[in-house]
């Protein structure tokens, strides 16, 4: 375990990144864990206390042997919400973390006051022959890179310049993602039925150039959440918080303060 702040929830140690102070803003990471140096963290931290855990098996968070399903993660984050001070929490989820955030909100809206889903996976909208979500494990790395970013030359990871530790974390994140989300691939067949239980104001933010899950997928997701709002971010793919941090933070902070 690398050094850094830890948070223990139900006996499970989670690596955690914090920024800012005030109302809790819980951030659930996507395919990769949150970069401590990401500009959007400081920008969001002006509007509350950002709390970004690394899920068990991701980053430097250990994973218990019997902890291996999406629903283990959902129950862990339900428990996390109950440990935080204050009556209400804002919940933000990116990609895979957006799926988790949607599951948490469907189960436990009473602890939330706002929900932000950023290019989430988690549902299937087409028939059995339709690939709704890019297969990031079986497509070529070049295709995944091209379809994940608006400007891959600027923002995609450069493995040749990454430290050994960063490469290990990257590989560990992929292994954990595969464990949790391999079958069915990146979605819960039952989730569309229960998204209607989400009772808190919800914003879906989508990178206009996202080809991992397209904006049409996002619009279909939004239609399943009563009263939710769908907004595009130009000049961004599957990671608008990274490619357009100022625009992303402005959209989120405006929504949180409405």
TIDRENLUM-872168 format. One record per residue: residue in one letter; x, y, z of N, C-alpha, C in turn. Coordinates in steps of 0.001 Angstrom, whole numbers, padded with zeros to 6 digits, always signed. Atoms other than C-alpha are relative to their C-alpha. Example, Ala and Ser with C-alpha at 12.3 -4.5 7.8 and 13.67 -1.06 7.14 Angstrom:
A+000890-001190+000000+012300-004500+007800+000900+001200+000000/S-000820-001190-000060+013670-001060+007140-000770+001090+000730/
***
This chain:
X+000847-001198+000000+000000+000000+000000+000880+001246+000000/X-000756-001253+000021+001422+003359-000984-000519+000929+001084/X+000417-000951-001019+001347+006156+001531-001002+000982-000582/X+001032-000929+000425-001517+008635+001396-001159-000105+000959/X+001130+000021-000915-004779+009410+003112-000869-001213-000254/X+000877+001162+000078-006964+006416+003867-001293+000296+000726/X+001298-000076-000656-010624+006190+004777-000499-001425+000148/X+000487+001353-000235-012010+003026+006369-001525+000000+000042/X+001457+000127+000086-015585+002073+005470-000337-001486+000108/X+000374+001408-000222-017084-001179+006813+001224-000913+000036/X-001205+000800-000149-013593-002394+007612+000875-000065-001238/X-000756+000000+001247-012328-001724+004062+000736+001325-000132/X-000796-001214+000145-009483+000753+003572-000059+000505-001439/X+000071-000634+001311-009908+003169+000685+001021+001124-000083/X-000824-001165+000344-007240+005423-000781-000952+001136-000352/X+000946-001088+000211-008819+008872-000926+000734+001301-000340/X-000480-001338+000342-008208+012282-002478-001029+000992+000511/X+000888-001058-000487-009663+015379-000816+000459+001349-000531/X-000276-001386+000360-009902+018981-001965-001120+000874+000564/X+001002-000975-000400-011673+022031-000578-000613-000281+001360/X+000705+000119-001274-014056+022378+002351-001460+000382-000213/X+001421-000338+000091-017773+022632+002972-000853-001222-000284/X+000934+001089+000296-020611+020519+001625+000751-001169-000645/X-000693+001137+000598-019483+016972+000749-000396-000191-001467/X+000190+000352+001409-019060+016263-002980+000777-001287-000230/X-000643+001300+000182-018334+012564-003409+000171-000256-001490/X-000334+000233+001401-016612+011740-006710+000398-001470-000169/X-000311+001397+000288-016617+008149-008033+000692-000088-001358/X-000844-000004+001196-013889+007508-010593-000528-000950-001077/X+000373+000835+001130-014230+005905-013997+000929-001189-000164/X-000863+001142+000280-012032+003303-015702+001335+000114+000723/X-001243-000248-000730-008987+004892-014073-000296+000849+001236/X+000183-000749-001234-008626+006361-010594+000272+001490-000230/X-000132-001449+000107-008650+010102-009978+001470+000404+000108/X-001348-000573-000021-005393+011898-010790+000019+001140+001012/X-000072-001017-001060-004446+013934-007724+000327+001386-000534/X-000388-001287+000572-003108+016680-009991-001016+000523-001018/X+000986-000410+001004-006219+016933-012177-000550+001387+000336/X+000462-001364-000277-007207+020621-012513-001443+000083+000487/X+001408-000114-000393-010923+019919-012080-000197-000196+001493/X+000141+000200-001440-010341+018826-008476+000061+001328+000746/X-000130-001304-000655-009167+022282-007416-001209+000884-000323/X+001142-000828+000400-011992+023920-009375-001269-000418+000742/X+001166+000470-000741-014667+021739-007772+000150+000276+001493/X-000247-000218-001421-013024+022192-004373-000330+001407+000470/X+000463-001336-000376-014069+025852-004452-001473+000002+000407/X+001444+000054-000222-017682+024706-004056-000394-001054+001030/X+000291+000988-001021-017381+022051-001352+001222-000859+000245/X-001095+000925-000270-015217+019274+000033-000106-001193-000941/X-000033+001113+000939-014377+016895-002800+000624-001204+000702/X-000456+001248-000617-013997+013314-001528-000014-001055-001097/X-000116+000901+001151-012704+010936-004214+000718-001284+000421/X-000627+001256-000377-012108+007330-003089+000413-000818-001220/X-000326+001032+000981-010357+004651-005115-000703-001281+000432/X+000741+001214-000348-012595+001585-005221+000949-001152+000316/X-000851+001148-000318-011241-001679-003772+000510-000698-001260/X-000634+000594+001165-008785-003173-006244+000548+001024-000969/X-000492-001097+000838-008195+000191-007946+001036+000814+000775/X-000975-000874-000641-005302+002531-007285+000811-000759+001025/X-000704+000661-001095-003768+001635-003924-000974-000540+001045/X+000982+000547-000942-006990+000408-002295+000015-001523-000057/X+000034+001464+000016-006793-003249-001234-001414-000510-000259/X+001303+000609+000255-009600-005582-002296-000112-001300+000782/X+000216+001284-000677-010914-008264+000072-000308-001105-001014/X+000155+001108+000941-010997-011699-001570-001440-000209-000440/X+001402+000273+000326-014775-011994-001424-000739+001256-000480/X+000579-001278+000436-015376-008442-002737+000256+000098-001504/X-000300+000109+001428-015853-008749-006493-001178+000303-000930/X+001134-000331+000859-019202-007453-007782-000317+001493+000058/X+000474-001387-000008-020709-004102-008716-000824+000264+001244/X+000869-000241-001151-023163-004580-005887+000774+000075+001301/X-000888-000255-001137-020338-004901-003374+000397+001477+000029/X-000378-001413+000076-019214-001464-004591-001168+000906+000370/X+001167-000832-000287-022732-000030-004435-000272+000031+001500/X+000264+000028-001445-023250-001191-000849+001104+000698+000780/X-001098-000718-000658-019813+000105+000119-000240+001504-000058/X+000191-001446+000124-020667+003569-001216-001282+000468+000688/X+001151-000332-000849-024089+003510+000424+000455+000180+001448/X-000541-000114-001362-022225+002921+003690+000841+001261+000141/X-000816-001213-000040-019777+005718+002839-000879+001234+000178/X+000888-001159-000124-022644+008193+002409-000493+000157+001434/X+000507-000062-001366-023932+007299+005869+001055+000447+001002/X-001061-000407-000935-020534+008047+007429+000330+001480-000098/X-000377-001395+000213-020300+011596+006065-000869+000937+000824/X+000720-000985-000796-021298+014613+008121-001022+000723-000866/X+001012-000784+000717-024341+016686+007209-001163-000859-000441/X+001219+000703+000388-027785+015817+005991+000052-000511-001430/X+000051+000323+001415-027132+015722+002257+001388+000040-000626/X-001270+000125+000712-024317+014867-000145-000261+000173-001488/X+000028-000017+001463-023705+015733-003792+000850-001160-000490/X-000692+001175+000508-022668+012668-005785+000300+000196-001479/X-000462-000147+001381-020629+012847-009009+000658-001310-000413/X-000598+001245+000469-019763+009764-011056+000430+000094-001443/X-000539+000013+001360-017551+009391-014133-000064-001417-000562/X-000102+001256+000745-018082+006542-016630-000435-001191+000861/X+000325+001123-000871-017924+003325-014561-000515+000490+001347/X+000486-000584-001249-018318+005473-011447-001367+000641-000149/X+001345-000497+000255-021375+007043-013079-001034-001099+000136/X+000879+001163-000203-022942+003595-013216-000213-000231+001492/X+000124+000207-001445-022189+003138-009513-000856+001093+000642/X+000762-001113-000570-023575+006603-008717-001484-000129-000309/X+001404+000188+000358-026800+005837-010587-000627-001099+000855/X+000513+001086-000853-027206+002576-008655-000205+000493+001437/X+000105-000538-001362-026552+004367-005351-001200+000925+000110/X+001104-000964-000053-029037+007132-006172-001353-000698-000093/X+001255+000739+000111-031735+004635-007168-000351-000683+001320/X+000229+000703-001262-031275+002879-003836-000161+000941+001180/X-000166-000809-001211-030703+005835-001527-000074+001492-000285/X+000093-001424+000328-031923+009207-002784-000072+000892+001230/X+000214-000854-001170-032633+010423+000754+001295+000612+000533/X-001265-000557-000478-028910+011007+001455+000600+000996-000989/X-000552-000840+001048-028381+012988-001745-000837+001247-000204/X+000767-001173+000434-029306+016499-002792+000204+000299-001475/X-000250-000168+001429-027739+016500-006287+000767-001219-000509/X-000676+001116+000647-026550+013832-008712+000524+000470-001351/X-000615-000341+001286-024129+014410-011612+000613-001265-000586/X-000516+001174+000698-023473+011584-014066+000744+000478-001245/X-000867-000491+001075-020597+012190-016484+000361-001176-000912/X-000228+001091+000960-020606+009892-019557-000091-001372+000675/X+000073+001272-000713-021850+006977-017412-000269-001173-000941/X+000441+001266+000559-022055+003370-018523-001062-000560+000957/X+000882+000618-000985-024412+000940-016792-001318-000516-000523/X+001252+000492+000562-027407+000379-019076+000242-000499-001422/X-000011+000417+001401-028096-001329-022381-001235+000581-000651/X+001148-000644+000647-030291+000556-024826-000358-000667-001323/X+000279+000650+001264-029999-001506-028018-000378-001464+000179/X+000326+001421-000072-030884-005111-028878+001266-000808+000245/X-001130+000864-000368-028639-008092-028223+001119+000035-001031/X-001013-000064+001052-026809-007568-031507+000705+001357-000058/X-000530-001364+000051-026057-003893-030834+001025+000212+001106/X-001021-000331-000994-022837-002846-029094-000188+001447+000434/X+000257-001352-000509-023863+000148-026958+001248+000649+000577/X-001151-000484-000746-020548+000452-025111+001262-000585-000638/X-001236+000458+000626-017111+000264-026715+000695-001036+000884/X-000712+001043-000735-015290-002912-025695+001461+000422+000158/X-001348-000559-000207-012179-001336-024198+001037-001080+000258/X-000942+001093-000229-010659-004746-023473+000391-000717-001289/X-000239+000820+001185-010945-006357-026901+000228+000787-001283/X-000350-000823+001148-010678-003462-029341+001485+000350+000059/X-001420-000338+000016-007215-002423-030444+000249+001247+000848/X-000310-001199-000793-005498+000107-028153-000117+001292-000795/X+000094-001209+000822-005318+002572-031041-001446+000434-000192/X+001408-000350+000178-009068+002389-031612-000599+000523+001297/X+000506-000476-001293-009848+002752-027908+000491+001420+000258/X-000574-001331-000186-007523+005755-027742-000737+001023-000858/X+000646-000936+000929-009105+007385-030794-001439+000291+000406/X+001426-000164-000289-012676+006828-029624-000266+000538+001407/X+000169-000471-001379-012085+007880-026002+000202+001501+000161/X-000439-001379-000182-010706+011382-026591-000373+000860-001194/X+000144-000963+001087-011539+014468-028624+001357+000326-000599/X-001358-000336+000444-007825+015269-028784+000971-000989+000647/X-000826+001018-000655-005948+012030-028022+001476+000350+000045/X-001420-000340-000013-002552+013445-028955+000363+000870+001196/X-000254-000895-001135-002898+015960-026158-000315-000658+001345/X+000512+000423-001302-004773+014039-023469+000122-001488+000298/X-000078+001434-000275-004450+010274-023894+001283-000328+000761/X-001203+000362-000753-001986+008566-021524+001163-000341-000935/X-001217+000332+000743+001567+008354-022841+000785-000982+000867/X-000593+001032-000845+002847+005068-021466+001520+000079+000017/X-001455-000108+000056+006390+005860-022528+000556+000996+001020/X-000468-001010-000958+006566+008773-020091-000509-000249+001417/X+000552+000281-001323+004676+007225-017161+001033-000695+000881/X-000888+000661-000950+006561+006170-014039-000410-001462+000157/X+000322+001402-000241+006730+002507-013081-001216-000123+000917/X+001142+000059-000925+004312+003183-010215-001305+000319-000726/X+001209-000366+000739+001824+004890-012534-000437-001115-000938/X+000331+001113+000885+002015+001978-014973-000633-001153+000775/X+000575+001065-000832+001329-000496-012168-001434+000352+000384/X+001352-000427-000358-001694+001541-011044-000931-000114-001204/X+000815+000089+001207-002969+001750-014622-000410-001455-000264/X+000287+001415+000236-002706-002028-015024-000929-000561+001075/X+000852+000473-001099-004268-002651-011614-001440+000485-000194/X+001339-000535+000256-007199-000396-012519-000715-000806-001079/X+000614+000790+001075-007823-002332-015739-000397-001393+000494/X+000307+001322-000546-007682-005637-013885-001253+000055+000873/X+001162-000128-000874-010187-004426-011288-001266+000270-000808/X+001155-000284+000850-012505-003001-013946-000506-001267-000671/X+000367+001262+000632-012460-006343-015735-000716-000914+000998/X+000610+000844-001027-013287-008165-012495-001446+000402+000266/X+001338-000475-000374-016303-005994-011703-000969+000047-001178/X+000911-000411+001080-017685-005249-015155+000122-000829-001278/X-000215+000793+001211-016726-008050-017564-001298-000614-000527/X+001194+000712+000455-020031-009939-017662-001167+000221+000960/X+000111-000584+001339-022435-008570-018540+000889+001229-000119/X-001022-001010+000207-020126-006019-020089-000515+001410+000283/X+000188-001410-000355-020417-002643-018322-001456+000423+000197/X+001377-000435-000265-024136-002728-017572-000710-001002+000903/X+000903+000801-000821-026834-004053-015245-001332-000091-000737/X+001245+000105+000765-029830-005438-017174-001217+000538+000740/X+001146-000460-000780-032141-004449-014315-000009+001509+000274/X-000082-001404-000406-030937-000867-013846-001025+000912-000675/X+000988-000917+000604-033224+000834-016432-001349-000005+000720/X+001274+000088-000721-036240-000420-014467-000015+000883+001247/X-000050-000661-001303-035033+001289-011301+000508+001436-000049/X-000450-001386+000077-033628+004579-012570-001130+000983+000306/X+001142-000851-000325-037128+006015-012163-000150+000274+001485/X+000043-000240-001444-036605+005784-008385+000862+001192+000408/X-000869-001133-000350-034029+008593-008526-000858+001256+000133/X+000901-001118-000305-035801+011544-006904+000733+001327+000139/X-000753-001241-000203-032992+014117-006673+000291+000649-001352/X-000386-000657+001253-032126+016740-009301+001255-000644-000583/X-001070+000759+000640-029855+015014-011814+000441+000680-001289/X-000600-000550+001210-027494+016383-014455+000850-001072-000657/X-000869+000872+000789-026020+014194-017184+000842+000867-000918/X-000946-000734+000833-022917+015732-018753+000674-000980-000953/X-000532+000921+001001-021589+014251-021984+000996+000701-000906/X-000941-000495+000986-018514+014812-024082-000575-000185-001395/X+000636+000049+001318-019759+015645-027559+000682-000998-000930/X-000748+000904+000873-017033+013515-029173+000138-001410+000576/X-000119+001309-000634-017499+010498-026897-000453-001103-000957/X+000363+001180+000783-017414+007255-028883+000177-001290+000801/X+000089+001155-000888-017147+004950-025882-001469-000271+000295/X+001465-000021-000051-020777+005725-025093-000414+001329-000624/X+000283-001188+000802-022240+008186-027574-001006+000916+000681/X+001035-000887-000525-024371+011235-026816-001411-000564-000135/X+001332+000614+000112-027405+009293-028104-000249-000983+001132/X+000093+000872-001171-026729+006711-025405-000310+000847+001239/X+000236-000887-001140-026595+009590-022918-001410+000551+000031/X+001381-000512+000050-029915+011013-024091-000984-001081+000434/X+000873+001102-000420-031525+007592-023653+000094-000214+001506/X-000214+000109-001452-030021+007393-020153-000809+001077+000715/X+000680-001133-000623-031417+010818-019296-001507-000196+000006/X+001455+000194+000079-034927+009869-020437-000516-000964+001058/X+000411+000971-001008-034969+007088-017838+000011+000572+001418/X-000080-000624-001322-034313+009475-014918-000948+001186+000026/X+001030-001047+000032-037350+011643-014151+000571+001391+000265/X-000389-001391-000194-036685+015363-014599+001471+000282-000197/X-001441-000235+000149-033000+014910-015403+000277+000922-001179/X-000431-000939+001040-031109+017365-017582+001220-000571-000701/X-001108+000508+000803-028761+016399-020409+000705+001166-000667/X-000769-001083+000612-025950+018716-021537+001270-000567-000645/X-001236+000365+000697-023124+018328-024040+001124+000964+000348/X-001204-000816-000139-019581+019583-023537+000807-000148-001280/X-000730+000033+001261-017875+020498-026788+001498-000172+000249/X-001449+000157-000105-014255+019619-027429+000415-001023+001027/X-000314+001028-000992-014367+016560-025192-000561-001337-000452/X+000469+001344+000246-014702+012809-025529-000570-000606+001268/X+000559+000728-001144-015340+010279-022765+000429+000586+001340/X-000540-000558-001244-013442+012374-020200-000072+001529-000024/X+000085-001467+000079-014784+015961-020296+000632+000697+001192/X-000624-000601-001176-013487+016591-016777+001498+000204-000216/X-001424-000112+000287-009960+016118-018177+000254+000918-001197/X-000245-000783+001216-010262+017657-021647-000530+001431+000109/X+000585-001339-000155-012437+020627-020605-000296+000269+001478/X+000238-000096-001444-011925+021054-016830-000744+001259+000423/X+000676-001246-000401-013045+024686-016636-001487-000048-000342/X+001411+000107+000403-016243+024085-018592-000715-001019+000877/X+000589+001036-000850-016895+020901-016648-000311+000535+001387/X+000191-000501-001367-016421+022566-013252-001059+001092+000039/X+001016-001058+000032-018549+025552-014282-001397-000601-000086/X+001316+000649+000128-021434+023294-015341-000424-000666+001310/X+000329+000712-001243-021253+021212-012188-000290+000982+001126/X+000195-000934-001120-020887+024132-009776-001293+000785-000171/X+001264-000707+000243-023763+026009-011406-001184-000880+000381/X+001079+000933-000340-025958+022924-011051-000105-000198+001503/X+000035+000232-001448-024951+022356-007428-000566+001201+000744/X+000426-001206-000701-025768+025954-006532-001410+000439-000381/X+001386-000377+000385-029176+026095-008246-000951-000236+001156/
***
